[in-house]
Amino acid sequence: MAIPRGTRFAIEHDGVFPDGAAIVGPVAPDMEHGSKEGKARGKQSKQKTVA
């Protein structure tokens, strides 16, 4: 059985991360892959988006 996209589950944060959660390392945007020709023309890469 498939689960529809965007389905939310009722679960507490502490149930999943009993010891807490933290980001370790730098945070940066996820960029789309740009072509070599586009980069040579000075074209900026776009940030990935969720459709």
N, C-alpha and C positions, 0 to 999 in steps of 0.2 A: 504494500500500500504506500502510495506517495504522500508526502506531507506538502501542503501548499506553501509556496514561497511567502515569506514574511510571517510565518506562524511563530507565535511567542509561547514560551513555556513558563508556567508559574513556578519559579524556583528562586530561592533566596541566594544572594551573593555568597554568604558564608557556607552554604551547602556545596557550592562549586569550588570556592577558594577559602578553605577553613583557616589558612595561615595568612590570608590577604593576597593582594596582587600588586605588582609594581612593574613599571617599565624600566628595563635595564638597557641603556644605550640611547643613542640619539633618535629623535623622531623626525622623519622626513616624508614629504609627499611621494606617492607612488606615481611615477611618470610613465606615459605611453612611450613606446620605442619610436624614436625619430630616425628618419633615413639619413644616410651620409650626405646625400644631395641637399636635403633640407637644412642640415647643420651647416653645410658649406655656404648656403645662402643666408645664414644667420637666423633661420627660423627656429622659434622656441618650441620645445616639446610641450604637449598638453598634459595636464594632470588627469589620471584615470578617473572615470566616473562609473557608478553602478547604474545600469539601465533598469 
